[in-house]
């Protein structure tokens, strides 16, 4: 003889019964790839800001939706270079991308470094 559940399914779910468990959210590979590119972009930008190679908003803006021409980061028909004059190469950037919303945060870091250096 099989046991009959005294609670209807809806009530069991409301009370947190085993049948109430929902499958965990699935994340597509595309979303993971995008997130990885954004983390890599922020890391790339921050590392180069701290080393003094990125000092301008134009350099950051070029990493939001990077375009490359002859292997160099291209911005409005001219290469975007590091502050030392060397071009930002596609091989260095890889799949890295910045979110537009990250630029103000990184600009604050640039500004703080400039202020610190001006006090010396």
Secondary structure by P-SEA (a helix, b strand, c coil): ccccccccaaaaaaacccccccccccccaaaaaaaaaaaaaaaaaaaaaaacccccaaaaaaaccccccccccccccccccccccccccccccccbbbbccaaaaaaaaaaaaaaaaaac
